[in-house]
Amino acid sequence: MNLLETSGRAQAIMSRYFWRYLFLSLRPKQWMKNAFVFAAILFSRHLLDIPLVVRTIQVFVIFCLLSGGTYIVNDLVDRERDRYHPRKKHRPIAAGLLAPLPAAASAVIILAGSLTWAFALSWQVGLVSLAYALQTVAYSFYFKNMVLVDVFVVALGFVLRVAAGAAAVMVPVSAWLFITVILLALFLALCKRRHELLLLDNATDHRGILAEYSMGLLDQLIATVTSATVVVYAIYTFIGAARPQLMYTVPLVLFGICRYLYLTYHRQDGGEPESLVLKDKPLAATVLLWVAGCFAILYW
């Protein structure tokens, strides 16, 4: 078999698996983060309104596509650095399974299509979705290299998810809920930075901004944000929620955060919050109980 035939066969195999590698590059395991779009419809007590649920589900799908498209952009930007990362080196672009040009073209199509869908729902959803796409792409090229700004931009992405869900159903969202969301997102992002700094060999080679962090600084920031998250959520349940009985869910939030801290500090986990919630049974049970508790209090 000559070189031309070998090259042709390799290209055929790669094209056969193109859609699979493209789907994996969208990082479906991280789509759980987009569940934050359901916050507005849950806490506004419209979760039983089918047309509004359908609109919110559409926003969820839009944000799965938007986040997936921006993940491809991020993987293209970081592909050389990711090849030296113990986990990221297996991503299709870093592993050479998905060529940069088709990946870039796919990202443009996915982002354009999802933004078109968002504006078709309403101009409000479209603007929030556009803001999310722009801030996420800006993070990949610029903000991820700025100390503290990097984690705040990540947290902003969660706030925009909540805002998109609220725009879809046209309901106001308490400022206390927005603050709770940004604090919770900061908590998760800081725990992730701590995990990377602690467990990665040559951590700064994989993520340059880690050179600006230290374990002491991250521990202080995590402690501050942890306390603030619980306090602000408690205030929200008392003065910002539709029913003040929602304060009965505060112990579940406190336990969930304490459990996450245990996993981060004692088991050196926390690198992938979306996976940790699924694989740790006590944490998963706490999240389910919290959702069930909120639904019971708000709808009965």
N, C-alpha and C positions, 0 to 999 in steps of 0.2 A: 504494500500500500504506500503510494507516494505522499509527499507532504501536502499536496493540494487536496487529495482525497481525505487525508486525516483532518485537515482544517475544515473541510466541508462538512464532515461528519460531526465535528465538535460544534460547529455553528448550528447544525440541525438539532442536536441535542439541547443546546442552550435555548433555541427558539421554541422547542417543544415545551420547555419548562418556564418560558418567559412569564406567563400569567401567574404561575405559582410564585416565582421569585418577586414579581411585582406586588402581589398580594402580601407576601411576607414583609416587603419593604414598607408597606402601609402600617406595620406594627399593630395588627388587630388586638394583641394582648393589652395594648394601652388604651383601647377605645373605652374602657371602663371609666376613664376620667371624664368622658363626655356625658356621663350620667348626671353631671351637675346641671345640665340644661333642664332637668325635671324639677329642680328646686322651686322655681317660681310657681309652677302649676300645683305642686304638692302643698306648699305653704299658703297658697291663695285659696285653697279648698275648691279647686276646679278639676281635681284628678278624675272625677266621675263624669266630666263633660266630654263625651266622645270626640266631637269635632276638634276641641282644643287639645285633647290627647294626641289625635292624629297629627296636628300641626307640630306639637312638641316632638313627636317621634321623627317627623321630617327634619326638624332642626338637629336632632341627635344624629341622624344619618349624614346630614350636611357637615356637621362638625367631625364626624368620623372620617369623611373624605378630606375635609380641610386639614385636619391634623395629619392624616396619612400623607397628603401631598407635601406638607411642610417637613415631615419626617424624611421624605425622599430628598428634599433640598438639603436638609441637615446632613444626611448620609453622604451626599455628593461632596459637600464642603469638607467633611471630616474623614473622607474615605482613607486617606493615607495614614492619619493618626489612628483610626479605628483598627487598622490591621495589626497594631501592636497591643490592642486591648484584649484581655482573655475572653470576654464575652462578645464584644462588638465586632470582633474579627470574623464572626460567623454570619454577619448580616450580608445579604446578597450582593450589595454594591461593594462593600469592603472585601468580600471574598472573591470578587471578580465574576460572580454568577450573573450579574445584571450590569450590562454595559452602561457607561455614563450617559451617552447620547440618548438612547431609548428611555432611560430612567428620567432624564431631564424633560424630554418631550411628554412623557406620561404625567409628570408632576404638573406641567403647565396645563395639560388637558383636564386633569382632575381638579386643580384649583379653579380654573375658569368655569368648568361645568358646575361645581358646587356653589360658587359665588353667584352664577346665573340662577340656580335653583333658589338660593337664599333671597335674592332680590325679587324673584317671582312670588315668594311667600308674602313679603312686605318689604318696603324700603327700610324699615327699622331693623328687621332681621338682616337684611343685606348689608347695612352699614356696620352693624356689630360684627358680622362675619368677616367683612373686609378688614375691619380693624384687627380682628384676631389673626387673619392671614398675614397682614403687614407686620404686626408685632412679632409673630413667630418667625417669619423670614428674617426680620431685622435681628432677632436674637441669634439666629444661626450665623449671621455675618458679622455682628458687631457686639450686641449686648452681652453675649456669653463670656466676653473677655473683660468685663467690668465687674470688679468685686462688689458684692451686695446687690448691685443693679441686676445681676444675672438671676438671682433667686426672686427678686421682686417682679421681674418681667415674667418669669414662670408663673408666679402667683396671679399676675394680672390676667393670664390666659384663663384661669379658673373663674375669675370675676366676669370676664367676657362671655364665658359659657352660660353663667347664670343670667346675665343680661340678655343674651340671645333667647333663652327660654322665656324670659319675661316679655320680650318684644313679640314673641310668637303668639302669646295669649293675651297680650295687651293688659297686663296687670302691674301695679306698682310693687316694688320690692323694698323692704325696710333697709335703711342704711346699716342697721345693726347686722342684718344677714350678710350684706356685702362685706362688712368688716370681718365677720366670722369666717367667711369663705377665704378671704385673702390671708388671714392669720393661719388657718388650717393648711392652706397651700404652702405658705412660708415654712410651717412646721415640717411638712413632708419634704420640701426641697432642701432644707437645712440638714435633715436626717440623711438624705441621699448624699449630700456633699460630705458629711462626716463618714459615711460608709465608704465612699470612694477614697477619701484621704487616708482612712485607716487600713483598708484591705488591698488596695491596688499597689503593685510594685511600680515604682517610678510614676506615681500618680500624676505628677505635673506634666509628664510626657503624653498622657492620655487626655487630660483636661488642664490646659495651661493656667486657668484662673485659680486652680487649687493651690498654687504657690502663694497666693494672697491670703489664704485661710490657714488657721491653725486649729488644733483640737480644742485648745482652751477657748478661743473665740467662738467656735461653733457650739461648744457646750453652753457658753453663756447665752448665745443667741437662741438656742433651742429652749433653754430654761425660761427665758423671757417670753418667747412666743407661746410656749406651752401654757403658761399661766394666763396670758392675755386671751388665748383662744377660749379657754373654759369660762373665764369671767365674762367676756363679750357675748358668748353664746347664752350664758345664764341671763344676762341683761336682755338679750333679744327675746328669749322665751317669755320674759315677764312683761316687757313694755312694747315689743315690736311684733310679736306673733299674733295670729288671729285669735288664739285662745291661750290665756296665761297658764293653763294646765300643762302646757308643753314643757314647763319647767321640770316636770317629773322625768323627762328624758335626760336631764343634766347628768345624773349618775352614770348613765350609759356612755355618754360622751367622755366623761372623766375616766371611766374604766378603759374605754377604747384607746384613749391617748396614753394612759399608763401602760397598757399592754404593748402599744407600739414602741414606747420608750424601752420597755423590757426587751423586746425583740431587737431593737437598735443597739442597746448598750450591753446586754448580757449575751445575746446570740450573734452579735455583730451583723445583723441583717438591716434591711431598710434601703437597700440599693434600688429596689423596684417595688414601690408601694402597691402598684396594681396587682403584682403577683403575690405579694405578702398577704394582702387581704384575702386572696383566694386560698392560699395554702395553709394559713394559720387558722385552725378551727375556732378557737376562742375569739379571735378578732373578727372572723367572718360572722360568727353567731351574734356578736355585739352589734355589728352593722345591721344585720337582719332584724334584730330586736329593736334597734333604734328606728328603722324604717317602719316596722309594724306598729311601734308605740306612737310615732308621729301620726300615722294613718288613723289609728284608733281614736286618738285624742281629737284630731281635727275633723273627723268625718262621722263620729258617733256622739 
